Amino acid sequence: MLPTRARLRDKGVKCPTSCVHCLTENEDAVHLLFDCPAAIQVWQVFGLWQDIQQAIIHENSATDIVFYLLQRLTLEQSQRFAATVWSIWKRRNLKVWENKDELCAMTVDKARAMIEEWQQACDIRTGSHQIGTATAPIMQQHNTDVQVPATRVQWQRPPQGRLKCNVDASEFGHIIS
C-alpha cells in the first residue's frame, strides 16, 4: 500500500514532503506530532512534554507512542493529550491547505476549548451543569427512568454552492486481506 501522501499525489493533489513548520525533515506522523519543534512547544505549554519524551524513548511508531501514553496518563492527561494531537494536526492542515500560520498559544487554546466543550456535553448528558468551578445537578431525581433534557444541535444545510463532507480515518500497522 502506498503512503497517504503518495496516493494523494497520484490523484493530482499537491502535498509537501517536508514538514511545513520546520522544513527540515520528511514529514511523518512521529515528526509532525512529537519531534517537530512546533509540536514540542505545544506539548511543553500543555505540560505533557516529559511524558512524550519517555514515550519516544520506548516506542518507534506514532501508533505505539499514542498507546504507550494512553496506558500511562491519567484521565485528565489523556484528555489533554487527545485534544492536543487533534489541534497539532489541525494546525498542520491550516498551513498546508490554507497557508495560515497558527501560533502555539492558539493551538493550545483550541485544545483547551475542545476539552471544555466535551466536559460541558458530558455534564448535559449526565444532568449537571457548571456553576463557577463547582458542578451542580440540574435537577435532583429519585426516579432514574426520567431523562434530563439535553441541548440539541440542529444540522444546517451548507450555503448554496458549497458541499460538506465529514471524513473519519484510522491507520493500522497491518492490512487484513
Stockholm file with secondary structure:
# STOCKHOLM 1.0

chainA/1-177         MLPTRARLRDKGVKCPTSCVHCLTENEDAVHLLFDCPAAIQVWQVFGLWQDIQQAIIHENSATDIVFYLLQRLTLEQSQRFAATVWSIWKRRNLKVWENKDELCAMTVDKARAMIEEWQQACDIRTGSHQIGTATAPIMQQHNTDVQVPATRVQWQRPPQGRLKCNVDASEFGHIIS
#=GR chainA/1-177 SS CCCHHHHHHHTTCCCCSBCTTTCSSBCCHHIIIIISHHHHHHHHHHTCHHHHHHHHHHCCSHHHHHHHHHHHSCHHHHHHHHHHHHHHHHHHHHHHHHCCCCCHHHHHHHHHHHHHHHHHHHHHHHTEEEETTEEEESSCCSCTTSCCCCCCCCCCCCCTTCCCCCCCCCCCSSCCC
#=GC SS_cons         CCCHHHHHHHTTCCCCSBCTTTCSSBCCHHIIIIISHHHHHHHHHHTCHHHHHHHHHHCCSHHHHHHHHHHHSCHHHHHHHHHHHHHHHHHHHHHHHHCCCCCHHHHHHHHHHHHHHHHHHHHHHHTEEEETTEEEESSCCSCTTSCCCCCCCCCCCCCTTCCCCCCCCCCCSSCCC
//
